[in-house]
Amino acid sequence: MAALEVTHQYRPDGLQHLTISLGAAVSSIAGLQQASDLLACCDRMLYRAKQLGRNQAQLADTSVAWQAESIPV
């Protein structure tokens, strides 16, 4: 997305183009996670991606005691 340099004149951080920040969560423990818990984890990962500078993805594996991983986009 950043390579496309799509203009975004109202960004609060002063950059003039769009970026993508993503938050995701996975669990390999079938039936032990509520959908609402995974969604809440995705939301936390989204805000973590934004706090770490935007234009990236944060992935949490909830089946392994909250391992989070940065993934450049």
Stockholm file with secondary structure:
# STOCKHOLM 1.0

chainA/1-73         MAALEVTHQYRPDGLQHLTISLGAAVSSIAGLQQASDLLACCDRMLYRAKQLGRNQAQLADTSVAWQAESIPV
#=GR chainA/1-73 SS CGGGTCBCTTCTTSCCBCCCCEEEEECCSTTSSCHHHHHHHHHHHHHHHHHTTSSEEEEEEGGGSSEEEEEEC
#=GC SS_cons        CGGGTCBCTTCTTSCCBCCCCEEEEECCSTTSSCHHHHHHHHHHHHHHHHHTTSSEEEEEEGGGSSEEEEEEC
//
